[in-house]
Amino acid sequence: MGHILILPTMVGVAEIVDFCDFLSPTPEEQAARDAAVHSIFDVIKYIWPACKPEVFRLFMIGLYLPTSDIDVMILESGIKNPQTGLYALFRVLSQRGIAKKIQVIAKASVPIIKFVEKKSGAAFDISFDVDNGPKAAEFIKEAVLKWPQLRPLCLILKVFLQQRDLNEKV
């Protein structure tokens, strides 16, 4: 018969909740991220007026770390080749001087452009016409509303993975 190991609680629930509150954005930080999103959406809509850019709304329910990227999906762009769209976005971001550290990762399973918006310092990952991200975000949002305890668990897990450099897909 196996033995059950019960570890003493090193951190209480109150400390976990306090830590999650500490990780949550201030109103000023949220406003800076929102302004950055608006700025980038303006660029995207300039290039593809009929498209529908969408942010994975995990940060709207407080499930992002201060260092988390803002993930954007450009839907209904009409782009047949995502790489072409990524390079077009690269050119306009460069010309307008609103982004730095711009990198197109064209050969990935989901091609993306990564950059940092200069004014806010917010990092962005942008991809085209793959709608599973917004669907996953909606599922998480519903789950957190149904089980509020899930939010601190997700944040603690994100910090744990980030500290061990396990938070990025290779």
NORSULLIN-V806899 format. One line per field, one symbol per residue. ss: DSSP state (~ for helix, > for strand, _ for the rest). phi: phi as a letter, one per 20 degrees, with the letter a starting at -180 (. if undefined). psi: psi as a letter, one per 20 degrees, with the letter a starting at -180 (. if undefined). Layout:
BEGIN
ss->???
phi->???
psi->???
END
This chain:
BEGIN
ss->____________~~~~~~~~~~~___~~~~~~~~~~~~~~~~~~~~~____>>>>_~~~~~________>>>>>>______~~~~~~~~~~~~~~~__>>>>>>>______>>>>>>_____>>>>>>___~~~~~~~~~~~~~~~__~~~~~~~~~~~~~~~_______
phi->.fdeedeffecegfffffffffffffgffffffffffgfffgfffffcgefcfbefffffdmdcegeffeecdedlenfecggffffffgfffffemdcclfbedeeffcfcddadfffemfeccccdldefffffffffgfffffcgfffffffffffgfffdldedfd
psi->pqqppoqqohprghhgggghhhhqqrhggghggghgggghhggghggnhirnqppokhihjklqrhjqqopppoqlhjphohgggghggggggghikiqrlpppnhjrhoprpprppgghjpqqpprpkojhghggggggghghhgnhihghgggggggghghjkjipp.
END
